[in-house]
């Protein structure tokens, strides 16, 4: 079975996808099963304090969403900013570009705990997260 060739019926997919797999060297079921993710993100360590984050890697934070609003930049682009608070009351900001729906979606979670997954940046005397994921 491991040497059986991949077909679109077997994977329930399209011919172009099978061709792109073959171009990458995946032609049998065994090849397909030995594909592994090139990267793994460990999100099991959740911190609730800004002093516990590392600036060189992604962090998973449990924080309170204080506010979220849309702004227009000087050149007309849409900017969504959220203010978040850790358990000690320290504030930080999250920034997204061109995500109008995000402020509407996240406004339901104002004053509630959310998970922020992203890389922190410390510039101009403040901590910020650029385009983090929110759960």
C-alpha positions in Angstrom: 0.0 0.0 0.0 2.9 2.4 0.7 4.2 2.1 -2.8 0.7 2.7 -4.3 0.8 5.8 -6.6 -1.1 8.8 -5.4 -4.3 9.5 -7.4 -6.9 12.3 -7.2 -9.5 9.7 -6.2 -7.4 8.5 -3.3 -6.8 12.0 -1.9 -10.1 13.4 -3.2 -8.4 16.3 -4.8 -7.6 17.8 -8.2 -5.1 16.9 -11.0 -3.1 20.1 -10.5 -2.6 19.3 -6.8 -1.4 15.8 -7.7 1.0 17.3 -10.2 2.4 19.8 -7.7 2.9 16.9 -5.2 4.8 15.0 -7.9 6.9 18.0 -8.7 8.0 18.0 -5.1 8.9 14.3 -5.2 5.7 13.0 -3.6 4.4 10.2 -5.9 3.4 7.3 -3.6 1.3 6.9 -0.5 4.5 6.3 1.5 6.0 9.6 0.2 2.8 11.4 1.3 2.8 9.8 4.8 6.4 10.8 5.3 5.7 14.5 4.7 6.2 16.4 8.0 5.5 20.0 8.8 8.6 22.2 8.2 7.8 24.2 11.4 6.0 23.5 14.7 4.7 26.3 16.9 4.4 25.4 20.6 1.5 27.4 22.0 1.2 25.4 25.2 3.1 28.0 27.3 0.7 30.8 28.1 1.9 33.8 30.0 -0.3 36.5 31.6 2.4 39.0 32.4 4.3 41.2 29.8 7.5 40.8 31.8 7.6 37.0 31.0 7.6 37.4 27.2 10.6 36.9 24.9 11.2 39.4 22.1 12.9 36.9 19.8 10.1 34.4 19.4 6.3 34.2 19.3 4.5 34.3 22.6 1.0 33.2 23.7 -0.5 35.7 26.1 -3.7 35.7 28.1 -4.7 39.4 28.4 -7.7 41.6 28.8 -8.9 43.5 25.7 -9.3 47.1 26.9 -10.3 48.8 23.7 -10.2 48.4 19.9 -10.7 51.0 17.2 -10.1 51.7 13.5 -8.1 54.7 12.4 -7.1 56.1 9.0 -3.4 56.7 8.4 -2.1 59.8 6.7 -2.0 58.0 3.3 -5.5 56.7 3.7 -4.8 53.1 4.9 -6.9 51.5 7.5 -5.2 50.8 10.8 -6.8 48.7 13.6 -5.4 49.2 17.1 -6.2 47.3 20.3 -5.1 48.1 23.8 -4.5 45.1 25.9 -3.8 44.7 29.6 -1.8 42.0 31.5 -2.7 40.7 35.0 -0.6 43.4 36.7 -2.4 46.3 34.9 0.4 47.1 32.4 -0.8 48.1 28.9 0.4 47.3 25.4 -1.0 47.6 21.9 -1.8 45.3 19.0 -1.8 46.7 15.5 -3.3 45.3 12.3 -3.4 46.9 8.8 -6.4 46.7 6.5 -8.5 44.5 8.8 -11.8 46.3 9.0 -13.8 43.3 10.2 -11.4 42.7 13.1 -12.6 45.7 15.2 -16.3 44.6 14.7 -15.4 41.0 15.6 -13.2 41.8 18.6 -15.4 44.5 20.1 -17.7 41.7 21.5 -14.7 40.7 23.7 -14.1 44.1 25.2 -13.2 43.8 28.9 -12.8 40.1 28.5 -9.8 37.8 28.4 -8.4 36.8 25.0 -5.3 34.9 23.8 -2.8 36.9 21.7 -0.3 34.9 19.7 2.5 36.9 18.1 6.0 38.4 18.3 6.5 41.4 20.6 8.4 44.5 19.6 9.7 47.1 22.0 10.2 50.5 20.3 9.8 54.1 21.3 9.4 53.1 24.9 6.4 50.8 24.4 5.6 47.2 23.8 3.5 46.3 20.7 2.4 43.3 18.7 2.2 43.7 14.9 -0.6 41.6 13.4 -0.9 39.0 16.1 -3.4 36.1 16.0 -6.3 36.5 18.5 -8.4 33.7 20.0 
